[in-house]
Amino acid sequence: DTSADLVHLFWPADIVVAPVVRAACRMRGLPVLHTLVRAPRTTLGITRTVAAEPVVCLSRETQRRVQRDGITDSVWIPPGVTLPQSDKPRDLDALRVRFGIPSGVPVVLYAGDYTHANAARTVAATLPRVARELPVHFVMACRIRDQSDWVEEGRIRAAILADGMAEHITFLNEVDDLGDVFAIADIQIFPADSANQRLDMPMVLLEGLAHGTVTVVANKPPFEELVQPGAAVGVPSMNPVSIAVAIVELLRDAPRLAALSARGKAVVAQRFDIRAVARAYEALYDRVRAEAVGTSR
C-alpha cells in the first residue's frame, strides 16, 4: 500500500529495474516518470530500459539520443545548483594557507575522479606544459572511493615527481566545502571525453561556474552545452597540449578571464538555478498526474 500520487524514478536506463517499477506502478494505478541520472552507454532498445514516459534527460545530448532510438516523450530538465551567496566573505590568503597552496600564483583545479577516462592522468601531463610557460599551481580535489583511487593517485604523484613538478601541485582529494577551493581557483579543467556512466552534466562544473571559476572542458557532447553559450572554453578532449595552451592563453589575458567568469555565472543562473529546476519538475508532476486522471476516466 502507498499514499503516493506519483512515482518518480531517479535511476539509469536499466533493463532489470525499470520493468519492475513499471509493472508495480501499473498494478497500483500510479503514474510514473523516469529521470535518467546517467548518460546511457547505448540507447539501443532504450524503450525497454526506462520505467515510463516521460523520460527526463539531464542534457540535450541524451535527449537527442533517446528520441532517435524510440522515446517519444522526453523532457530536458538539467541538474540544478544552489547559486552562491555573493555576500559570503572568504579570506583567500587564509584559504591558501589552509590548503598548502602558495600565494601569488594562479591556481588550476581538477575536481573529478582519479580513474574515470584517464582524465587525472591528462591533468598530470598538462601540468609541466603550463609550468614551463608561467608560474602556476595545480590542485587535485578528487574523491577517494576505493583502493583503486589510492593506487592511481600514487602513480600520478610518482609521474609528477619524475617530471620535477612536485612543488607545483597539491593533492587535496575530498574537501568539506568545494566553494572554498573555487574561491581561490582561477581555472578548473575537466578533460574527460565522455560522461558515460556518470551524471550527464557533472555538478562540479556547474558549481565552479556558479562561483565564477573559468572552466575548460572537452569540446564534445554533452560539454558543448556549456561551450556553445560561452560559459566554458572547449578544447580537444584528453589532449594535454591543447589544454595547456588554453590555460596559458587564459592566464595571460586578464580581461578575457574576467569576462568568462561573468558569463559562466550568468549562464548557470539562467539555466541551472535549482529553483528553476524545481519549478520545472513541479510542472511535470502536474502534467503527469493530469494525464493519468484523464486516462482513467
Phi, psi and chi 1 to 4 in degrees:
 res  aa     phi    psi   chi1   chi2   chi3   chi4
   1 ASP       -  149.4  -68.3  -25.6      -      -
   2 THR  -154.1  148.7  176.9      -      -      -
   3 SER   -96.9    8.1   60.3      -      -      -
   4 ALA   -66.3  148.4      -      -      -      -
   5 ASP   -99.2  -15.0  -63.7  -56.6      -      -
   6 LEU  -161.4  147.0  177.3  146.7      -      -
   7 VAL  -113.8  130.5  171.8      -      -      -
   8 HIS  -119.8  111.7 -172.6  173.8      -      -
   9 LEU   -93.5  118.6  179.1   65.5      -      -
  10 PHE  -100.7  101.9  -73.1   82.9      -      -
  11 TRP  -163.0  153.4 -158.9 -104.4      -      -
  12 PRO   -66.3  168.7  -15.5   28.3      -      -
  13 ALA   -61.1  125.3      -      -      -      -
  14 ASP  -149.7  117.4 -169.3  -40.7      -      -
  15 ILE   -74.6  -12.0 -159.4  167.2      -      -
  16 VAL   -95.0  -52.6  175.3      -      -      -
  17 VAL   -72.3  -45.3  171.8      -      -      -
  18 ALA   -58.8  -47.0      -      -      -      -
  19 PRO   -63.3  -32.6  -23.9   35.0      -      -
  20 VAL   -65.5  -46.7  171.9      -      -      -
  21 VAL   -63.3  -42.5  173.5      -      -      -
  22 ARG   -59.1  -47.1 -174.8 -172.1  -47.7  125.4
  23 ALA   -66.8  -42.8      -      -      -      -
  24 ALA   -63.1  -40.8      -      -      -      -
  25 CYS   -70.3  -37.0  -69.7      -      -      -
  26 ARG   -63.0  -42.8 -175.2  179.6  -64.5  122.4
  27 MET   -60.7  -33.8  -71.8  173.1   58.6      -
  28 ARG   -96.0    0.2  -69.4  164.3  174.3   78.4
  29 GLY    68.3   30.2      -      -      -      -
  30 LEU   -99.9  131.5  -74.0  170.1      -      -
  31 PRO   -69.4  150.2   24.8  -32.0      -      -
  32 VAL  -142.5  144.6   57.0      -      -      -
  33 LEU  -132.8  161.2   61.9   92.9      -      -
  34 HIS  -131.7  119.7 -173.2  166.2      -      -
  35 THR   -95.1  123.1  -68.7      -      -      -
  36 LEU   -79.4  104.9  -65.4  176.9      -      -
  37 VAL   -79.6  -12.8  -64.4      -      -      -
  38 ARG  -129.8  152.9  -66.1  179.0 -176.7  171.7
  39 ALA   -68.2  122.7      -      -      -      -
  40 PRO   -62.7  140.4  -17.3   29.6      -      -
  41 ARG   -63.1  -40.5 -171.6  175.0  -62.8  -81.9
  42 THR  -140.2  148.6  177.3      -      -      -
  43 THR  -105.8    8.1   50.4      -      -      -
  44 LEU   -64.9  123.9 -174.7   64.6      -      -
  45 GLY    72.3   25.7      -      -      -      -
  46 ILE   -61.6  -29.3 -171.0   70.9      -      -
  47 THR   -65.0  -22.2   55.8      -      -      -
  48 ARG   -89.0   -6.8  -64.3 -176.5  -67.1  115.1
  49 THR  -114.2   11.0   62.9      -      -      -
  50 VAL  -116.5  150.9  -62.9      -      -      -
  51 ALA   -77.1  -25.4      -      -      -      -
  52 ALA  -175.8  172.1      -      -      -      -
  53 GLU  -117.6  142.2  -63.2 -175.1   38.2      -
  54 PRO   -74.4  149.8   27.3  -35.7      -      -
  55 VAL  -102.2  128.6  171.9      -      -      -
  56 VAL   -95.0  128.0  178.9      -      -      -
  57 CYS  -111.3  140.1  -56.8      -      -      -
  58 LEU   -85.7  -12.0  -57.7 -177.3      -      -
  59 SER  -137.6  155.8   72.0      -      -      -
  60 ARG   -63.8  -33.5  -65.3  -74.6 -165.0 -172.8
  61 GLU   -63.8  -45.2  168.5   65.0    7.4      -
  62 THR   -65.2  -38.4  -68.4      -      -      -
  63 GLN   -60.6  -43.7 -175.7 -178.2   35.3      -
  64 ARG   -61.1  -41.9 -178.0 -168.6   64.9   78.5
  65 ARG   -66.7  -44.0  -68.8  173.8   61.3 -153.3
  66 VAL   -71.6  -33.9  -59.3      -      -      -
  67 GLN   -64.5  -40.3  -73.0  175.5  -19.9      -
  68 ARG   -60.2  -33.0  178.2 -165.4   63.7 -161.7
  69 ASP  -108.1   23.9  -75.2  -29.4      -      -
  70 GLY   119.5   -7.4      -      -      -      -
  71 ILE   -79.2  118.5  -62.2  -66.6      -      -
  72 THR   -90.8  -22.0   58.1      -      -      -
  73 ASP  -124.7  100.3 -172.2   -3.5      -      -
  74 SER  -131.0  151.3   65.0      -      -      -
  75 VAL  -133.2  135.4  179.4      -      -      -
  76 TRP   -94.3  114.9  171.3   64.7      -      -
  77 ILE  -131.8  109.7  -57.6  179.1      -      -
  78 PRO   -73.2  166.5   29.8  -35.3      -      -
  79 PRO   -63.9  152.0   11.0  -13.7      -      -
  80 GLY  -116.5  149.2      -      -      -      -
  81 VAL  -126.3  152.3  -65.4      -      -      -
  82 THR   -80.3  122.5  -58.9      -      -      -
  83 LEU   -67.9  135.7  -58.6 -177.3      -      -
  84 PRO   -62.9  148.8  -15.6   27.0      -      -
  85 GLN   -79.4  118.6  -63.2  -62.2  -43.8      -
  86 SER   -65.5  -19.4   59.2      -      -      -
  87 ASP   -92.5    6.9   57.0   -7.9      -      -
  88 LYS   -77.0  112.6 -178.8 -179.5  179.3 -179.5
  89 PRO   -76.6  143.6   28.6  -33.0      -      -
  90 ARG  -136.1  130.5  -63.1 -176.3 -168.0  -92.7
  91 ASP   -85.8   98.9 -173.5  -27.2      -      -
  92 LEU   -65.9  -37.7  -57.7 -173.1      -      -
  93 ASP   -64.4  -41.5  -69.3  -26.7      -      -
  94 ALA   -66.2  -36.2      -      -      -      -
  95 LEU   -65.8  -40.3  -73.1  174.0      -      -
  96 ARG   -62.5  -42.5  -77.3 -176.9  179.0 -107.3
  97 VAL   -62.2  -44.7  171.1      -      -      -
  98 ARG   -61.1  -39.4  172.5  179.9  148.2 -158.0
  99 PHE   -90.2   -2.5  -68.2  132.9      -      -
 100 GLY    72.7   34.0      -      -      -      -
 101 ILE  -107.8  127.2  -63.5  169.2      -      -
 102 PRO   -63.0  151.4   20.6  -31.1      -      -
 103 SER   -84.2  157.5   61.5      -      -      -
 104 GLY    80.4    7.5      -      -      -      -
 105 VAL  -126.1  145.6  -65.4      -      -      -
 106 PRO   -63.0  150.0  -18.0   30.1      -      -
 107 VAL  -116.0  129.3  173.3      -      -      -
 108 VAL  -113.4  125.1  175.9      -      -      -
 109 LEU  -109.5  135.9  169.4   67.8      -      -
 110 TYR  -119.7  114.1  171.2   63.0      -      -
 111 ALA  -119.1   86.3      -      -      -      -
 112 GLY  -150.8 -148.5      -      -      -      -
 113 ASP  -104.6  150.6  -67.4  -21.8      -      -
 114 TYR   -72.2  -34.1  -84.6  120.9      -      -
 115 THR  -105.8   -4.9   55.0      -      -      -
 116 HIS   -81.1  117.2  177.4   55.5      -      -
 117 ALA    57.6   23.0      -      -      -      -
 118 ASN    60.1   22.9  -72.0  -37.8      -      -
 119 ALA   -65.0  -41.9      -      -      -      -
 120 ALA   -63.9  -36.5      -      -      -      -
 121 ARG   -66.1  -35.8  -66.0 -171.0 -178.2 -168.8
 122 THR   -64.8  -39.4  -58.0      -      -      -
 123 VAL   -61.7  -44.2  174.5      -      -      -
 124 ALA   -62.3  -36.6      -      -      -      -
 125 ALA   -74.0  -22.4      -      -      -      -
 126 THR   -76.2  -36.3  -58.5      -      -      -
 127 LEU   -50.4  -55.0  166.9   56.0      -      -
 128 PRO   -63.9  -29.3   18.3  -29.6      -      -
 129 ARG   -69.0  -31.3  -69.1  170.1  168.0   82.8
 130 VAL   -81.7  -44.6  178.0      -      -      -
 131 ALA   -63.4  -24.4      -      -      -      -
 132 ARG   -75.9  -14.9  -67.4 -174.4 -171.5  112.7
 133 GLU   -99.5  -33.6  -64.1  -67.0  -36.0      -
 134 LEU  -161.5  160.6   44.8   73.8      -      -
 135 PRO   -62.6  135.1  -18.9   31.4      -      -
 136 VAL  -160.6  155.7   71.6      -      -      -
 137 HIS  -134.6  126.0 -161.9   84.0      -      -
 138 PHE   -94.2  147.7  -84.0   50.9      -      -
 139 VAL  -128.1  128.2  171.7      -      -      -
 140 MET  -103.4  111.1  -55.3  -72.2  -85.9      -
 141 ALA  -114.7   78.9      -      -      -      -
 142 CYS  -111.9  142.1  -58.5      -      -      -
 143 ARG   -70.4  140.4  -65.3  177.2  -60.6  171.2
 144 ILE  -105.2  107.4  -59.5  -67.2      -      -
 145 ARG  -100.6  -34.5  -63.9  170.1  -60.3  176.0
 146 ASP  -157.1 -175.4   52.7   40.8      -      -
 147 GLN   -61.2  -30.5 -175.4   60.1   29.9      -
 148 SER   -62.9  -30.6   65.5      -      -      -
 149 ASP   -68.9  -41.2  -69.2  -46.6      -      -
 150 TRP   -62.1  -40.5  -73.7  119.4      -      -
 151 VAL   -63.2  -44.9  170.6      -      -      -
 152 GLU   -66.9  -39.4 -174.7   64.9   12.8      -
 153 GLU   -59.9  -42.2 -173.1 -147.2   44.9      -
 154 GLY   -61.6  -39.3      -      -      -      -
 155 ARG   -65.1  -41.6  -70.7  172.0  177.2  158.7
 156 ILE   -67.3  -42.9  -69.6  171.1      -      -
 157 ARG   -56.9  -44.7  -78.1 -179.0 -179.4  -90.5
 158 ALA   -63.8  -40.0      -      -      -      -
 159 ALA   -66.5  -41.1      -      -      -      -
 160 ILE   -68.1  -38.9  -71.4  172.5      -      -
 161 LEU   -63.0  -41.0 -176.9   63.0      -      -
 162 ALA   -65.2  -29.7      -      -      -      -
 163 ASP   -80.1   -4.8  -77.5  -21.4      -      -
 164 GLY    73.1   28.6      -      -      -      -
 165 MET  -115.4   13.8  -67.6  -72.9  156.8      -
 166 ALA   -59.7  -31.4      -      -      -      -
 167 GLU   -73.2  -10.1   66.0 -178.3  -79.9      -
 168 HIS  -101.1   13.1  -64.3  -73.5      -      -
 169 ILE  -146.7  145.5 -170.5  166.3      -      -
 170 THR  -125.2  132.5  -64.2      -      -      -
 171 PHE  -100.2  101.5  -69.3   83.0      -      -
 172 LEU   -88.8  -29.9  -69.4 -179.4      -      -
 173 ASN    56.3 -133.2  -66.4  -26.3      -      -
 174 GLU   -78.5  141.7  -65.3 -171.4   43.2      -
 175 VAL  -126.8  155.7  -65.1      -      -      -
 176 ASP   -69.7  -35.9  -66.6  -27.6      -      -
 177 ASP  -139.9  102.5 -176.1   -4.2      -      -
 178 LEU   -62.9  -22.6  -97.3  177.4      -      -
 179 GLY   -57.6  -34.0      -      -      -      -
 180 ASP   -65.9  -36.2  -72.5  -20.7      -      -
 181 VAL   -74.4  -42.3 -174.9      -      -      -
 182 PHE   -59.1  -32.9  -71.5  131.5      -      -
 183 ALA   -62.6  -29.8      -      -      -      -
 184 ILE  -106.3   -3.3   58.1  175.4      -      -
 185 ALA   -87.2  131.9      -      -      -      -
 186 ASP   -83.8  -36.3  -63.3  -85.3      -      -
 187 ILE  -142.3  139.7  -63.4  172.4      -      -
 188 GLN  -114.9  143.3   72.2  162.7  -31.4      -
 189 ILE  -120.6  146.4   56.8  176.1      -      -
 190 PHE  -142.7   86.6 -160.9   86.3      -      -
 191 PRO   -84.4   -2.2   31.0  -34.6      -      -
 192 ALA   -55.8  139.5      -      -      -      -
 193 ASP   -95.5    5.6   64.2   -8.5      -      -
 194 SER  -154.8  147.2  169.8      -      -      -
 195 ALA  -108.0   11.6      -      -      -      -
 196 ASN   -55.1  133.9  -79.0  -18.2      -      -
 197 GLN    62.3   19.6  -59.6  -52.9  -56.1      -
 198 ARG  -131.9  163.8  -66.7  -67.6 -171.1  -84.7
 199 LEU   -53.4  132.0 -163.9   69.3      -      -
 200 ASP   -47.7  -51.8  -89.7    5.9      -      -
 201 MET  -116.3   98.3 -170.7   62.4   67.2      -
 202 PRO   -51.9  130.0  -27.2   36.1      -      -
 203 MET   -59.7  -33.9  -64.9  -68.9  -70.8      -
 204 VAL   -63.1  -30.9   70.4      -      -      -
 205 LEU   -66.8  -45.2  -62.8 -177.4      -      -
 206 LEU   -66.5  -40.2  -55.3 -179.7      -      -
 207 GLU   -65.4  -41.5  -69.5  167.7   -9.7      -
 208 GLY   -63.0  -45.2      -      -      -      -
 209 LEU   -61.7  -39.4  -70.7  166.1      -      -
 210 ALA   -62.3  -29.3      -      -      -      -
 211 HIS   -87.1   -1.4  -79.5   84.3      -      -
 212 GLY    88.2   14.0      -      -      -      -
 213 THR   -81.7  119.3  -55.4      -      -      -
 214 VAL   -62.9  136.2  173.2      -      -      -
 215 THR  -123.5  133.9  -61.0      -      -      -
 216 VAL  -116.5  123.9  176.9      -      -      -
 217 VAL  -131.7  168.2  -64.5      -      -      -
 218 ALA   -66.1  134.6      -      -      -      -
 219 ASN   -85.8   66.7 -164.4   16.2      -      -
 220 LYS  -156.5  164.2   61.3 -175.5  -58.5 -176.1
 221 PRO   -61.5  146.3  -21.1   33.0      -      -
 222 PRO   -87.7    0.6   34.7  -36.6      -      -
 223 PHE   -67.1  -20.9  -50.1  113.7      -      -
 224 GLU   -58.3  -22.8  -74.8  177.1  -17.5      -
 225 GLU   -69.2  -14.2  -66.2  170.8   31.4      -
 226 LEU   -97.2  -31.3  -63.1  175.6      -      -
 227 VAL   -72.9  -44.7  175.6      -      -      -
 228 GLN   -59.4  -41.7  -70.7  169.4   -7.2      -
 229 PRO   -82.2    5.6   30.1  -36.1      -      -
 230 GLY    84.2   14.2      -      -      -      -
 231 ALA   -79.0  -28.6      -      -      -      -
 232 ALA  -136.8  163.2      -      -      -      -
 233 VAL   -98.7  128.5  175.6      -      -      -
 234 GLY   -99.3  137.7      -      -      -      -
 235 VAL  -136.4  162.0  -63.6      -      -      -
 236 PRO   -55.9  138.2  -25.7   35.0      -      -
 237 SER   -71.4  148.2   61.6      -      -      -
 238 MET    53.9   36.1  -50.8  -58.8  -77.0      -
 239 ASN  -123.4   97.1 -172.9  -41.1      -      -
 240 PRO   -57.1  -36.2  -23.0   33.2      -      -
 241 VAL   -65.0  -47.6  173.7      -      -      -
 242 SER   -64.0  -40.1  -62.5      -      -      -
 243 ILE   -65.6  -43.7  -61.0  168.1      -      -
 244 ALA   -62.2  -43.3      -      -      -      -
 245 VAL   -60.0  -43.9  168.4      -      -      -
 246 ALA   -62.2  -42.9      -      -      -      -
 247 ILE   -63.7  -47.5  -67.9  171.2      -      -
 248 VAL   -62.1  -44.0  170.4      -      -      -
 249 GLU   -62.2  -40.6  -71.1 -179.8  -12.5      -
 250 LEU   -67.0  -44.1  -73.7  167.6      -      -
 251 LEU   -69.3  -20.6  -68.1  178.3      -      -
 252 ARG   -91.3   -0.5  -73.6  176.0  171.6  167.3
 253 ASP  -129.3   80.8 -170.5  -15.3      -      -
 254 ALA   -57.7  -42.7      -      -      -      -
 255 PRO   -61.2  -41.6  -25.8   36.0      -      -
 256 ARG   -65.8  -39.5 -175.4 -175.9  176.8 -153.6
 257 LEU   -60.5  -43.9 -156.2   64.9      -      -
 258 ALA   -66.2  -39.5      -      -      -      -
 259 ALA   -66.0  -41.0      -      -      -      -
 260 LEU   -66.5  -37.9  -79.1  166.1      -      -
 261 SER   -60.0  -46.0  172.5      -      -      -
 262 ALA   -66.9  -40.5      -      -      -      -
 263 ARG   -66.0  -40.6  179.5   60.0 -178.3  163.7
 264 GLY   -60.7  -44.8      -      -      -      -
 265 LYS   -62.5  -39.1  -72.2 -164.3  -72.2 -172.6
 266 ALA   -66.5  -42.8      -      -      -      -
 267 VAL   -65.5  -42.0  169.5      -      -      -
 268 VAL   -63.1  -42.3  169.3      -      -      -
 269 ALA   -62.4  -35.7      -      -      -      -
 270 GLN   -77.0  -37.0  -68.2  164.4    4.0      -
 271 ARG  -113.4  -24.1  -59.4 -172.1 -178.5 -173.1
 272 PHE  -125.1   13.3  -57.8  100.3      -      -
 273 ASP   -63.1  125.8 -176.8  -14.7      -      -
 274 ILE   -58.6  -27.9 -170.4   62.2      -      -
 275 ARG   -68.2  -39.3  -66.0  167.4  -65.7 -174.4
 276 ALA   -69.4  -37.7      -      -      -      -
 277 VAL   -62.8  -42.5  169.1      -      -      -
 278 ALA   -61.6  -41.8      -      -      -      -
 279 ARG   -64.5  -36.7  -70.4 -167.6  -66.8  -89.9
 280 ALA   -64.6  -40.2      -      -      -      -
 281 TYR   -68.6  -39.3  -89.0  115.6      -      -
 282 GLU   -59.8  -43.0  -71.3  171.7   -9.6      -
 283 ALA   -64.0  -38.9      -      -      -      -
 284 LEU   -68.3  -39.3 -174.0   57.2      -      -
 285 TYR   -59.0  -44.8  -70.8  165.6      -      -
 286 ASP   -60.4  -43.1  -70.6  -18.1      -      -
 287 ARG   -63.5  -46.4  178.4 -164.5  133.2 -170.2
 288 VAL   -64.8  -40.8  170.1      -      -      -
 289 ARG   -66.9  -40.6  -71.4 -174.0   62.6 -165.3
 290 ALA   -65.1  -40.0      -      -      -      -
 291 GLU   -65.5  -36.5  -70.1  173.8   -8.4      -
 292 ALA   -67.1  -39.6      -      -      -      -
 293 VAL   -65.6  -42.3  169.8      -      -      -
 294 GLY   -63.6  -37.3      -      -      -      -
 295 THR   -70.8  -33.4  -58.4      -      -      -
 296 SER   -76.4  -12.6   64.6      -      -      -
 297 ARG   -80.1      -  -72.1  175.7  177.7  168.8
